[in-house]
């Protein structure tokens, strides 16, 4: 059991390291990759907590990892709530068909919007993990009919990106902002998408808003430096370049990236 916990801890460190490498060194971290990494981290953390107790993860563990998606689903029916957490056990063990089967059973018993929302979102997550992006998109869309949710909109956008549908992804990311305008990651996702497509003027205001919400966010500061550099705003570029480096960005890599864009 100790060996298993060690392996899980190493995997967590590896995922975090990959996020930092792509975000700070290669600047290739996309919204899609970040969401996938966060979901993997959540699963690993729950697995680590489970292993440390030599039993399945508790309700508190799942609330800590997925509380923003679970809400108060089935809270008034302990039996059904237990079934939901059994489905989440399967989800974290990557037993997606088994998870879907349990969620399907719960769907027929869902009496409240909070119940239906949780069941629908985790159904979409299963489809996405299985590479069924079109099914995931439709299911996320159904969840958003129940309740607007920033994470759900972002996830749907990431599925569109997997299918190469940039405009649809962009609209989902904008919807994520409308659902939670205080989330700097939502603004940064759009800035990064615009930068990747060479639309630096469009990227700039989203990068600005991300920095306004989190002045120490390296990815957003990088985006500001890149946009100003590509738009010929030399003084602003130098200012944001220094801020990005002060917050952990690799200055040499950032300059090289910008030089390659100009070339």
CORDA-V788908 format. One line per field, one symbol per residue. burial: + if it has 16 or more other C-alpha atoms within 10 Angstrom, else -. A space follows every 10 residues. Layout:
burial->???
//
This chain:
burial->----+--+-- ++--+--+++ +++++-+-++ ++-+-++-++ ++++++++++ +----++--- ++--++--++ --++-----+ +-++++++++ ++---+-+++ -++--++--+ ---+++++++ ++++++++-- --+++++-++ ++++---+++ ++++++++++ ++---+-+++ ++++++++++ +-++++++++ +++++----+ --++++++++ +-++++++++ ++++++++++ ------+--+ +-+++-++++ +--+--+--- ---
//
